[in-house]
């Protein structure tokens, strides 16, 4: 077993969705961690927008601490 998840490692219904293009994901050869980071960043921006970039409200919606949110905002270079 390696550190890379291959298509063959996925459950059948996920593989079938990839083949048919039904998952709403574009398979670009990007790593799983890269895709997850992008999804995390997009979610954080969405929640911050919904709460007018008020971090205390956003952290409640995200279920994370303000410290973690500040770290992730710095990591993804996010600012209002």
PDB file of N, CA, C and O in Angstrom:
ATOM      1  N   UNK A   1       0.839  -1.181   0.000  1.00  0.00           N
ATOM      2  CA  UNK A   1       0.000   0.000   0.000  1.00  0.00           C
ATOM      3  C   UNK A   1       0.881   1.240   0.000  1.00  0.00           C
ATOM      4  O   UNK A   1       1.868   1.325   0.731  1.00  0.00           O
ATOM      5  N   UNK A   2       0.502   2.195  -0.834  1.00  0.00           N
ATOM      6  CA  UNK A   2       1.242   3.443  -0.913  1.00  0.00           C
ATOM      7  C   UNK A   2       0.469   4.581  -0.282  1.00  0.00           C
ATOM      8  O   UNK A   2      -0.568   4.384   0.353  1.00  0.00           O
ATOM      9  N   UNK A   3       0.996   5.763  -0.470  1.00  0.00           N
ATOM     10  CA  UNK A   3       0.365   6.963   0.078  1.00  0.00           C
ATOM     11  C   UNK A   3      -0.617   7.603  -0.892  1.00  0.00           C
ATOM     12  O   UNK A   3      -1.255   8.603  -0.561  1.00  0.00           O
ATOM     13  N   UNK A   4      -0.743   7.039  -2.081  1.00  0.00           N
ATOM     14  CA  UNK A   4      -1.610   7.625  -3.097  1.00  0.00           C
ATOM     15  C   UNK A   4      -2.855   6.761  -3.266  1.00  0.00           C
ATOM     16  O   UNK A   4      -2.766   5.545  -3.436  1.00  0.00           O
ATOM     17  N   UNK A   5      -4.016   7.409  -3.216  1.00  0.00           N
ATOM     18  CA  UNK A   5      -5.275   6.700  -3.435  1.00  0.00           C
ATOM     19  C   UNK A   5      -5.499   6.608  -4.938  1.00  0.00           C
ATOM     20  O   UNK A   5      -5.548   7.623  -5.632  1.00  0.00           O
ATOM     21  N   UNK A   6      -5.629   5.415  -5.419  1.00  0.00           N
ATOM     22  CA  UNK A   6      -5.846   5.170  -6.841  1.00  0.00           C
ATOM     23  C   UNK A   6      -7.333   4.934  -7.085  1.00  0.00           C
ATOM     24  O   UNK A   6      -8.084   4.630  -6.158  1.00  0.00           O
ATOM     25  N   UNK A   7      -7.742   5.075  -8.325  1.00  0.00           N
ATOM     26  CA  UNK A   7      -9.139   4.841  -8.685  1.00  0.00           C
ATOM     27  C   UNK A   7      -9.587   3.462  -8.236  1.00  0.00           C
ATOM     28  O   UNK A   7     -10.712   3.299  -7.764  1.00  0.00           O
ATOM     29  N   UNK A   8      -8.731   2.482  -8.375  1.00  0.00           N
ATOM     30  CA  UNK A   8      -9.094   1.107  -8.001  1.00  0.00           C
ATOM     31  C   UNK A   8      -9.347   0.960  -6.494  1.00  0.00           C
ATOM     32  O   UNK A   8      -9.973  -0.011  -6.068  1.00  0.00           O
ATOM     33  N   UNK A   9      -8.866   1.911  -5.687  1.00  0.00           N
ATOM     34  CA  UNK A   9      -9.065   1.873  -4.243  1.00  0.00           C
ATOM     35  C   UNK A   9     -10.441   2.396  -3.825  1.00  0.00           C
ATOM     36  O   UNK A   9     -10.866   2.188  -2.688  1.00  0.00           O
ATOM     37  N   UNK A  10     -11.130   3.065  -4.731  1.00  0.00           N
ATOM     38  CA  UNK A  10     -12.419   3.676  -4.418  1.00  0.00           C
ATOM     39  C   UNK A  10     -13.548   2.658  -4.496  1.00  0.00           C
ATOM     40  O   UNK A  10     -13.440   1.672  -5.226  1.00  0.00           O
ATOM     41  N   UNK A  11     -14.633   2.882  -3.753  1.00  0.00           N
ATOM     42  CA  UNK A  11     -15.795   1.996  -3.844  1.00  0.00           C
ATOM     43  C   UNK A  11     -16.365   2.015  -5.265  1.00  0.00           C
ATOM     44  O   UNK A  11     -16.187   2.980  -6.008  1.00  0.00           O
ATOM     45  N   UNK A  12     -17.042   0.948  -5.617  1.00  0.00           N
ATOM     46  CA  UNK A  12     -17.561   0.811  -6.978  1.00  0.00           C
ATOM     47  C   UNK A  12     -18.427   1.991  -7.394  1.00  0.00           C
ATOM     48  O   UNK A  12     -18.260   2.518  -8.494  1.00  0.00           O
ATOM     49  N   UNK A  13     -19.360   2.420  -6.522  1.00  0.00           N
ATOM     50  CA  UNK A  13     -20.271   3.498  -6.913  1.00  0.00           C
ATOM     51  C   UNK A  13     -19.524   4.807  -7.187  1.00  0.00           C
ATOM     52  O   UNK A  13     -19.966   5.613  -8.007  1.00  0.00           O
ATOM     53  N   UNK A  14     -18.412   5.018  -6.513  1.00  0.00           N
ATOM     54  CA  UNK A  14     -17.617   6.218  -6.768  1.00  0.00           C
ATOM     55  C   UNK A  14     -16.886   6.081  -8.095  1.00  0.00           C
ATOM     56  O   UNK A  14     -16.837   7.024  -8.885  1.00  0.00           O
ATOM     57  N   UNK A  15     -16.313   4.893  -8.338  1.00  0.00           N
ATOM     58  CA  UNK A  15     -15.643   4.658  -9.628  1.00  0.00           C
ATOM     59  C   UNK A  15     -16.624   4.821 -10.775  1.00  0.00           C
ATOM     60  O   UNK A  15     -16.288   5.410 -11.803  1.00  0.00           O
ATOM     61  N   UNK A  16     -17.840   4.301 -10.605  1.00  0.00           N
ATOM     62  CA  UNK A  16     -18.852   4.405 -11.654  1.00  0.00           C
ATOM     63  C   UNK A  16     -19.211   5.872 -11.889  1.00  0.00           C
ATOM     64  O   UNK A  16     -19.386   6.287 -13.034  1.00  0.00           O
ATOM     65  N   UNK A  17     -19.321   6.651 -10.828  1.00  0.00           N
ATOM     66  CA  UNK A  17     -19.618   8.068 -10.960  1.00  0.00           C
ATOM     67  C   UNK A  17     -18.513   8.818 -11.677  1.00  0.00           C
ATOM     68  O   UNK A  17     -18.777   9.729 -12.462  1.00  0.00           O
ATOM     69  N   UNK A  18     -17.262   8.430 -11.401  1.00  0.00           N
ATOM     70  CA  UNK A  18     -16.136   9.058 -12.089  1.00  0.00           C
ATOM     71  C   UNK A  18     -16.182   8.744 -13.582  1.00  0.00           C
ATOM     72  O   UNK A  18     -15.945   9.613 -14.421  1.00  0.00           O
ATOM     73  N   UNK A  19     -16.490   7.492 -13.894  1.00  0.00           N
ATOM     74  CA  UNK A  19     -16.535   7.086 -15.300  1.00  0.00           C
ATOM     75  C   UNK A  19     -17.641   7.819 -16.047  1.00  0.00           C
ATOM     76  O   UNK A  19     -17.476   8.191 -17.209  1.00  0.00           O
ATOM     77  N   UNK A  20     -18.775   8.026 -15.368  1.00  0.00           N
ATOM     78  CA  UNK A  20     -19.919   8.663 -16.006  1.00  0.00           C
ATOM     79  C   UNK A  20     -19.900  10.176 -15.855  1.00  0.00           C
ATOM     80  O   UNK A  20     -20.701  10.875 -16.475  1.00  0.00           O
ATOM     81  N   UNK A  21     -18.985  10.683 -15.030  1.00  0.00           N
ATOM     82  CA  UNK A  21     -18.920  12.123 -14.815  1.00  0.00           C
ATOM     83  C   UNK A  21     -20.037  12.652 -13.944  1.00  0.00           C
ATOM     84  O   UNK A  21     -20.415  13.816 -14.078  1.00  0.00           O
ATOM     85  N   UNK A  22     -20.581  11.831 -13.051  1.00  0.00           N
ATOM     86  CA  UNK A  22     -21.737  12.215 -12.245  1.00  0.00           C
ATOM     87  C   UNK A  22     -21.391  12.787 -10.882  1.00  0.00           C
ATOM     88  O   UNK A  22     -22.298  13.136 -10.126  1.00  0.00           O
ATOM     89  N   UNK A  23     -20.142  12.895 -10.548  1.00  0.00           N
ATOM     90  CA  UNK A  23     -19.796  13.346  -9.199  1.00  0.00           C
ATOM     91  C   UNK A  23     -19.635  14.856  -9.104  1.00  0.00           C
ATOM     92  O   UNK A  23     -19.472  15.389  -8.007  1.00  0.00           O
ATOM     93  N   UNK A  24     -19.678  15.543 -10.217  1.00  0.00           N
ATOM     94  CA  UNK A  24     -19.493  16.984 -10.179  1.00  0.00           C
ATOM     95  C   UNK A  24     -18.052  17.372  -9.906  1.00  0.00           C
ATOM     96  O   UNK A  24     -17.769  18.522  -9.573  1.00  0.00           O
ATOM     97  N   UNK A  25     -17.145  16.426 -10.044  1.00  0.00           N
ATOM     98  CA  UNK A  25     -15.727  16.687  -9.833  1.00  0.00           C
ATOM     99  C   UNK A  25     -14.995  16.521 -11.145  1.00  0.00           C
ATOM    100  O   UNK A  25     -15.318  15.642 -11.944  1.00  0.00           O
ATOM    101  N   UNK A  26     -14.019  17.358 -11.359  1.00  0.00           N
ATOM    102  CA  UNK A  26     -13.191  17.199 -12.534  1.00  0.00           C
ATOM    103  C   UNK A  26     -11.916  16.511 -12.091  1.00  0.00           C
ATOM    104  O   UNK A  26     -11.203  17.016 -11.224  1.00  0.00           O
ATOM    105  N   UNK A  27     -11.628  15.377 -12.674  1.00  0.00           N
ATOM    106  CA  UNK A  27     -10.425  14.638 -12.318  1.00  0.00           C
ATOM    107  C   UNK A  27      -9.287  15.215 -13.139  1.00  0.00           C
ATOM    108  O   UNK A  27      -9.243  15.050 -14.358  1.00  0.00           O
ATOM    109  N   UNK A  28      -8.373  15.890 -12.471  1.00  0.00           N
ATOM    110  CA  UNK A  28      -7.317  16.616 -13.176  1.00  0.00           C
ATOM    111  C   UNK A  28      -5.931  16.083 -12.863  1.00  0.00           C
ATOM    112  O   UNK A  28      -4.937  16.666 -13.295  1.00  0.00           O
ATOM    113  N   UNK A  29      -5.846  15.009 -12.135  1.00  0.00           N
ATOM    114  CA  UNK A  29      -4.546  14.512 -11.736  1.00  0.00           C
ATOM    115  C   UNK A  29      -4.030  15.209 -10.488  1.00  0.00           C
ATOM    116  O   UNK A  29      -2.913  14.946 -10.043  1.00  0.00           O
ATOM    117  N   UNK A  30      -4.834  16.092  -9.927  1.00  0.00           N
ATOM    118  CA  UNK A  30      -4.451  16.788  -8.703  1.00  0.00           C
ATOM    119  C   UNK A  30      -4.483  15.800  -7.543  1.00  0.00           C
ATOM    120  O   UNK A  30      -5.305  14.884  -7.525  1.00  0.00           O
ATOM    121  N   UNK A  31      -3.595  15.986  -6.582  1.00  0.00           N
ATOM    122  CA  UNK A  31      -3.549  15.086  -5.433  1.00  0.00           C
ATOM    123  C   UNK A  31      -4.797  15.254  -4.582  1.00  0.00           C
ATOM    124  O   UNK A  31      -5.463  16.288  -4.627  1.00  0.00           O
ATOM    125  N   UNK A  32      -5.098  14.229  -3.814  1.00  0.00           N
ATOM    126  CA  UNK A  32      -6.237  14.287  -2.904  1.00  0.00           C
ATOM    127  C   UNK A  32      -6.083  15.437  -1.922  1.00  0.00           C
ATOM    128  O   UNK A  32      -7.042  16.164  -1.664  1.00  0.00           O
ATOM    129  N   UNK A  33      -4.898  15.608  -1.376  1.00  0.00           N
ATOM    130  CA  UNK A  33      -4.693  16.689  -0.413  1.00  0.00           C
ATOM    131  C   UNK A  33      -4.884  18.054  -1.081  1.00  0.00           C
ATOM    132  O   UNK A  33      -5.390  18.985  -0.454  1.00  0.00           O
ATOM    133  N   UNK A  34      -4.489  18.174  -2.332  1.00  0.00           N
ATOM    134  CA  UNK A  34      -4.694  19.424  -3.062  1.00  0.00           C
ATOM    135  C   UNK A  34      -6.164  19.708  -3.285  1.00  0.00           C
ATOM    136  O   UNK A  34      -6.614  20.845  -3.142  1.00  0.00           O
ATOM    137  N   UNK A  35      -6.920  18.663  -3.641  1.00  0.00           N
ATOM    138  CA  UNK A  35      -8.354  18.834  -3.843  1.00  0.00           C
ATOM    139  C   UNK A  35      -9.047  19.192  -2.537  1.00  0.00           C
ATOM    140  O   UNK A  35      -9.909  20.070  -2.504  1.00  0.00           O
ATOM    141  N   UNK A  36      -8.666  18.507  -1.454  1.00  0.00           N
ATOM    142  CA  UNK A  36      -9.283  18.787  -0.155  1.00  0.00           C
ATOM    143  C   UNK A  36      -8.955  20.194   0.327  1.00  0.00           C
ATOM    144  O   UNK A  36      -9.813  20.873   0.891  1.00  0.00           O
ATOM    145  N   UNK A  37      -7.727  20.632   0.110  1.00  0.00           N
ATOM    146  CA  UNK A  37      -7.354  21.991   0.504  1.00  0.00           C
ATOM    147  C   UNK A  37      -8.184  23.017  -0.254  1.00  0.00           C
ATOM    148  O   UNK A  37      -8.640  24.005   0.322  1.00  0.00           O
ATOM    149  N   UNK A  38      -8.377  22.781  -1.538  1.00  0.00           N
ATOM    150  CA  UNK A  38      -9.199  23.688  -2.335  1.00  0.00           C
ATOM    151  C   UNK A  38     -10.634  23.730  -1.854  1.00  0.00           C
ATOM    152  O   UNK A  38     -11.248  24.795  -1.787  1.00  0.00           O
ATOM    153  N   UNK A  39     -11.166  22.558  -1.519  1.00  0.00           N
ATOM    154  CA  UNK A  39     -12.535  22.493  -1.012  1.00  0.00           C
ATOM    155  C   UNK A  39     -12.646  23.191   0.336  1.00  0.00           C
ATOM    156  O   UNK A  39     -13.613  23.908   0.595  1.00  0.00           O
ATOM    157  N   UNK A  40     -11.647  22.978   1.197  1.00  0.00           N
ATOM    158  CA  UNK A  40     -11.648  23.616   2.516  1.00  0.00           C
ATOM    159  C   UNK A  40     -11.601  25.131   2.367  1.00  0.00           C
ATOM    160  O   UNK A  40     -12.351  25.847   3.031  1.00  0.00           O
ATOM    161  N   UNK A  41     -10.723  25.621   1.497  1.00  0.00           N
ATOM    162  CA  UNK A  41     -10.599  27.060   1.272  1.00  0.00           C
ATOM    163  C   UNK A  41     -11.930  27.636   0.774  1.00  0.00           C
ATOM    164  O   UNK A  41     -12.397  28.659   1.276  1.00  0.00           O
ATOM    165  N   UNK A  42     -12.529  26.976  -0.207  1.00  0.00           N
ATOM    166  CA  UNK A  42     -13.803  27.457  -0.756  1.00  0.00           C
ATOM    167  C   UNK A  42     -14.893  27.508   0.312  1.00  0.00           C
ATOM    168  O   UNK A  42     -15.676  28.456   0.360  1.00  0.00           O
ATOM    169  N   UNK A  43     -14.941  26.485   1.167  1.00  0.00           N
ATOM    170  CA  UNK A  43     -15.944  26.460   2.230  1.00  0.00           C
ATOM    171  C   UNK A  43     -15.721  27.596   3.229  1.00  0.00           C
ATOM    172  O   UNK A  43     -16.672  28.255   3.648  1.00  0.00           O
ATOM    173  N   UNK A  44     -14.478  27.817   3.601  1.00  0.00           N
ATOM    174  CA  UNK A  44     -14.170  28.891   4.548  1.00  0.00           C
ATOM    175  C   UNK A  44     -14.571  30.241   3.965  1.00  0.00           C
ATOM    176  O   UNK A  44     -15.173  31.060   4.659  1.00  0.00           O
ATOM    177  N   UNK A  45     -14.245  30.480   2.701  1.00  0.00           N
ATOM    178  CA  UNK A  45     -14.618  31.744   2.059  1.00  0.00           C
ATOM    179  C   UNK A  45     -16.129  31.889   2.015  1.00  0.00           C
ATOM    180  O   UNK A  45     -16.653  32.967   2.295  1.00  0.00           O
ATOM    181  N   UNK A  46     -16.840  30.814   1.667  1.00  0.00           N
ATOM    182  CA  UNK A  46     -18.307  30.851   1.595  1.00  0.00           C
ATOM    183  C   UNK A  46     -18.912  31.220   2.950  1.00  0.00           C
ATOM    184  O   UNK A  46     -19.784  32.085   3.035  1.00  0.00           O
ATOM    185  N   UNK A  47     -18.442  30.559   4.006  1.00  0.00           N
ATOM    186  CA  UNK A  47     -18.979  30.810   5.345  1.00  0.00           C
ATOM    187  C   UNK A  47     -18.619  32.224   5.812  1.00  0.00           C
ATOM    188  O   UNK A  47     -19.457  32.916   6.391  1.00  0.00           O
ATOM    189  N   UNK A  48     -17.390  32.653   5.565  1.00  0.00           N
ATOM    190  CA  UNK A  48     -17.002  34.009   5.942  1.00  0.00           C
ATOM    191  C   UNK A  48     -17.867  35.034   5.209  1.00  0.00           C
ATOM    192  O   UNK A  48     -18.308  36.015   5.809  1.00  0.00           O
ATOM    193  N   UNK A  49     -18.110  34.814   3.928  1.00  0.00           N
ATOM    194  CA  UNK A  49     -18.985  35.715   3.166  1.00  0.00           C
ATOM    195  C   UNK A  49     -20.387  35.749   3.760  1.00  0.00           C
ATOM    196  O   UNK A  49     -20.985  36.815   3.905  1.00  0.00           O
ATOM    197  N   UNK A  50     -20.905  34.570   4.103  1.00  0.00           N
ATOM    198  CA  UNK A  50     -22.257  34.493   4.676  1.00  0.00           C
ATOM    199  C   UNK A  50     -22.371  35.272   5.975  1.00  0.00           C
ATOM    200  O   UNK A  50     -23.442  35.781   6.305  1.00  0.00           O
ATOM    201  N   UNK A  51     -21.275  35.366   6.711  1.00  0.00           N
ATOM    202  CA  UNK A  51     -21.293  36.041   8.011  1.00  0.00           C
ATOM    203  C   UNK A  51     -20.579  37.388   7.978  1.00  0.00           C
ATOM    204  O   UNK A  51     -20.155  37.900   9.014  1.00  0.00           O
ATOM    205  N   UNK A  52     -20.448  37.960   6.774  1.00  0.00           N
ATOM    206  CA  UNK A  52     -19.834  39.278   6.657  1.00  0.00           C
ATOM    207  C   UNK A  52     -18.409  39.327   7.165  1.00  0.00           C
ATOM    208  O   UNK A  52     -17.955  40.368   7.641  1.00  0.00           O
ATOM    209  N   UNK A  53     -17.712  38.239   7.072  1.00  0.00           N
ATOM    210  CA  UNK A  53     -16.325  38.098   7.517  1.00  0.00           C
ATOM    211  C   UNK A  53     -16.164  38.321   9.018  1.00  0.00           C
ATOM    212  O   UNK A  53     -15.084  38.679   9.488  1.00  0.00           O
ATOM    213  N   UNK A  54     -17.241  38.107   9.763  1.00  0.00           N
ATOM    214  CA  UNK A  54     -17.163  38.147  11.231  1.00  0.00           C
ATOM    215  C   UNK A  54     -16.692  36.763  11.673  1.00  0.00           C
ATOM    216  O   UNK A  54     -17.426  35.779  11.584  1.00  0.00           O
ATOM    217  N   UNK A  55     -15.459  36.714  12.148  1.00  0.00           N
ATOM    218  CA  UNK A  55     -14.813  35.437  12.421  1.00  0.00           C
ATOM    219  C   UNK A  55     -15.504  34.637  13.511  1.00  0.00           C
ATOM    220  O   UNK A  55     -15.592  33.413  13.405  1.00  0.00           O
ATOM    221  N   UNK A  56     -15.997  35.292  14.558  1.00  0.00           N
ATOM    222  CA  UNK A  56     -16.641  34.539  15.642  1.00  0.00           C
ATOM    223  C   UNK A  56     -17.886  33.812  15.138  1.00  0.00           C
ATOM    224  O   UNK A  56     -18.140  32.677  15.539  1.00  0.00           O
ATOM    225  N   UNK A  57     -18.659  34.447  14.270  1.00  0.00           N
ATOM    226  CA  UNK A  57     -19.845  33.788  13.711  1.00  0.00           C
ATOM    227  C   UNK A  57     -19.445  32.665  12.765  1.00  0.00           C
ATOM    228  O   UNK A  57     -20.050  31.593  12.769  1.00  0.00           O
ATOM    229  N   UNK A  58     -18.428  32.917  11.957  1.00  0.00           N
ATOM    230  CA  UNK A  58     -17.970  31.897  11.010  1.00  0.00           C
ATOM    231  C   UNK A  58     -17.454  30.653  11.732  1.00  0.00           C
ATOM    232  O   UNK A  58     -17.701  29.529  11.294  1.00  0.00           O
ATOM    233  N   UNK A  59     -16.740  30.855  12.836  1.00  0.00           N
ATOM    234  CA  UNK A  59     -16.192  29.701  13.558  1.00  0.00           C
ATOM    235  C   UNK A  59     -17.302  28.829  14.127  1.00  0.00           C
ATOM    236  O   UNK A  59     -17.168  27.606  14.170  1.00  0.00           O
ATOM    237  N   UNK A  60     -18.399  29.448  14.567  1.00  0.00           N
ATOM    238  CA  UNK A  60     -19.531  28.656  15.066  1.00  0.00           C
ATOM    239  C   UNK A  60     -20.121  27.804  13.955  1.00  0.00           C
ATOM    240  O   UNK A  60     -20.443  26.634  14.166  1.00  0.00           O
ATOM    241  N   UNK A  61     -20.262  28.382  12.784  1.00  0.00           N
ATOM    242  CA  UNK A  61     -20.813  27.623  11.651  1.00  0.00           C
ATOM    243  C   UNK A  61     -19.883  26.509  11.214  1.00  0.00           C
ATOM    244  O   UNK A  61     -20.334  25.423  10.849  1.00  0.00           O
ATOM    245  N   UNK A  62     -18.588  26.774  11.250  1.00  0.00           N
ATOM    246  CA  UNK A  62     -17.608  25.788  10.808  1.00  0.00           C
ATOM    247  C   UNK A  62     -17.283  24.749  11.883  1.00  0.00           C
ATOM    248  O   UNK A  62     -16.770  23.671  11.581  1.00  0.00           O
ATOM    249  N   UNK A  63     -17.584  25.084  13.136  1.00  0.00           N
ATOM    250  CA  UNK A  63     -17.276  24.158  14.225  1.00  0.00           C
ATOM    251  C   UNK A  63     -15.797  24.087  14.546  1.00  0.00           C
ATOM    252  O   UNK A  63     -15.287  23.042  14.949  1.00  0.00           O
ATOM    253  N   UNK A  64     -15.110  25.213  14.364  1.00  0.00           N
ATOM    254  CA  UNK A  64     -13.678  25.280  14.676  1.00  0.00           C
ATOM    255  C   UNK A  64     -13.429  26.478  15.581  1.00  0.00           C
ATOM    256  O   UNK A  64     -14.289  27.345  15.728  1.00  0.00           O
ATOM    257  N   UNK A  65     -12.259  26.520  16.180  1.00  0.00           N
ATOM    258  CA  UNK A  65     -11.921  27.639  17.061  1.00  0.00           C
ATOM    259  C   UNK A  65     -11.460  28.836  16.229  1.00  0.00           C
ATOM    260  O   UNK A  65     -11.104  28.702  15.058  1.00  0.00           O
ATOM    261  N   UNK A  66     -11.477  30.002  16.863  1.00  0.00           N
ATOM    262  CA  UNK A  66     -10.998  31.199  16.175  1.00  0.00           C
ATOM    263  C   UNK A  66      -9.518  31.070  15.831  1.00  0.00           C
ATOM    264  O   UNK A  66      -9.069  31.553  14.791  1.00  0.00           O
ATOM    265  N   UNK A  67      -8.784  30.430  16.692  1.00  0.00           N
ATOM    266  CA  UNK A  67      -7.353  30.225  16.436  1.00  0.00           C
ATOM    267  C   UNK A  67      -7.146  29.400  15.169  1.00  0.00           C
ATOM    268  O   UNK A  67      -6.293  29.729  14.344  1.00  0.00           O
ATOM    269  N   UNK A  68      -7.919  28.336  15.016  1.00  0.00           N
ATOM    270  CA  UNK A  68      -7.809  27.485  13.824  1.00  0.00           C
ATOM    271  C   UNK A  68      -8.223  28.274  12.583  1.00  0.00           C
ATOM    272  O   UNK A  68      -7.579  28.176  11.539  1.00  0.00           O
ATOM    273  N   UNK A  69      -9.294  29.052  12.697  1.00  0.00           N
ATOM    274  CA  UNK A  69      -9.726  29.848  11.554  1.00  0.00           C
ATOM    275  C   UNK A  69      -8.643  30.846  11.150  1.00  0.00           C
ATOM    276  O   UNK A  69      -8.347  30.993   9.964  1.00  0.00           O
ATOM    277  N   UNK A  70      -8.056  31.526  12.117  1.00  0.00           N
ATOM    278  CA  UNK A  70      -6.981  32.477  11.788  1.00  0.00           C
ATOM    279  C   UNK A  70      -5.822  31.763  11.099  1.00  0.00           C
ATOM    280  O   UNK A  70      -5.256  32.279  10.135  1.00  0.00           O
ATOM    281  N   UNK A  71      -5.468  30.574  11.592  1.00  0.00           N
ATOM    282  CA  UNK A  71      -4.396  29.798  10.965  1.00  0.00           C
ATOM    283  C   UNK A  71      -4.739  29.478   9.511  1.00  0.00           C
ATOM    284  O   UNK A  71      -3.907  29.644   8.619  1.00  0.00           O
ATOM    285  N   UNK A  72      -5.968  29.020   9.281  1.00  0.00           N
ATOM    286  CA  UNK A  72      -6.377  28.644   7.926  1.00  0.00           C
ATOM    287  C   UNK A  72      -6.491  29.866   7.020  1.00  0.00           C
ATOM    288  O   UNK A  72      -6.186  29.784   5.830  1.00  0.00           O
ATOM    289  N   UNK A  73      -6.925  30.995   7.571  1.00  0.00           N
ATOM    290  CA  UNK A  73      -6.984  32.218   6.775  1.00  0.00           C
ATOM    291  C   UNK A  73      -5.577  32.643   6.348  1.00  0.00           C
ATOM    292  O   UNK A  73      -5.371  33.099   5.223  1.00  0.00           O
ATOM    293  N   UNK A  74      -4.626  32.491   7.246  1.00  0.00           N
ATOM    294  CA  UNK A  74      -3.241  32.812   6.904  1.00  0.00           C
ATOM    295  C   UNK A  74      -2.711  31.813   5.872  1.00  0.00           C
ATOM    296  O   UNK A  74      -2.053  32.199   4.906  1.00  0.00           O
ATOM    297  N   UNK A  75      -3.002  30.533   6.083  1.00  0.00           N
ATOM    298  CA  UNK A  75      -2.541  29.476   5.168  1.00  0.00           C
ATOM    299  C   UNK A  75      -3.040  29.722   3.755  1.00  0.00           C
ATOM    300  O   UNK A  75      -2.291  29.565   2.792  1.00  0.00           O
ATOM    301  N   UNK A  76      -4.317  30.113   3.628  1.00  0.00           N
ATOM    302  CA  UNK A  76      -4.915  30.319   2.310  1.00  0.00           C
ATOM    303  C   UNK A  76      -4.869  31.767   1.855  1.00  0.00           C
ATOM    304  O   UNK A  76      -5.430  32.117   0.816  1.00  0.00           O
ATOM    305  N   UNK A  77      -4.197  32.612   2.638  1.00  0.00           N
ATOM    306  CA  UNK A  77      -4.049  34.030   2.311  1.00  0.00           C
ATOM    307  C   UNK A  77      -5.396  34.707   2.083  1.00  0.00           C
ATOM    308  O   UNK A  77      -5.621  35.361   1.065  1.00  0.00           O
ATOM    309  N   UNK A  78      -6.279  34.533   3.053  1.00  0.00           N
ATOM    310  CA  UNK A  78      -7.634  35.090   2.979  1.00  0.00           C
ATOM    311  C   UNK A  78      -7.730  36.356   3.811  1.00  0.00           C
ATOM    312  O   UNK A  78      -7.242  36.409   4.940  1.00  0.00           O
ATOM    313  N   UNK A  79      -8.358  37.368   3.249  1.00  0.00           N
ATOM    314  CA  UNK A  79      -8.657  38.578   3.994  1.00  0.00           C
ATOM    315  C   UNK A  79      -9.898  39.203   3.385  1.00  0.00           C
ATOM    316  O   UNK A  79     -10.184  39.008   2.203  1.00  0.00           O
ATOM    317  N   UNK A  80     -10.638  39.958   4.197  1.00  0.00           N
ATOM    318  CA  UNK A  80     -11.870  40.570   3.678  1.00  0.00           C
ATOM    319  C   UNK A  80     -11.622  41.563   2.557  1.00  0.00           C
ATOM    320  O   UNK A  80     -12.569  42.149   2.031  1.00  0.00           O
TER     321      UNK A  80
END
